[in-house]
Amino acid sequence: ADVYFSFEIIMRDIKENFLVGTDKKLLEMEQRTKKFSEIFKKTDLKLWEHLKRFNVSPEFYFSKWLILLLTQEFDLDEILVIWDPILASRHFLDYVGYLCLGILFSMREQLVCADFEGIMQLLQNTHKLNTMSVLKIAHNMFHELEIDEKI
């Protein structure tokens, strides 16, 4: 029963990413991508500018990561570890955004030294990242930025 209700909550919340808004409102996915990009720019301007210089926009990686909830980025045993805090978060899609930042910051040194092709290869090959490091970065940023913003 717990698995069913967890799945139902995830599907209810994530469906908004696929619905067209009314009154010229941005789609939910566009809003999430914009928020992600703003937080990314605010937390690591140098890396953000480097990716922008090579025309690597968040739509190239963030959208996939969010839609699939990072299931293609890590091995199954690591997904179980990553999904634990996702499912525990009231704002789980926001938390996924911070996990995506954790991925970027975990490979920061390689990204800033890479050109477009290298960047795209790195962003598509995250299996070698230290999952606990990604989680730690995400957890710290989420609590520092999200929680402070809501207070």
Summary of the structure (lengths in Angstrom):
residues: 151
radius of gyration: 15.4
end to end distance: 33.7
largest distance: 48.1
contacts: 419
relative contact order: 0.13
helix: 74%
strand: 0%
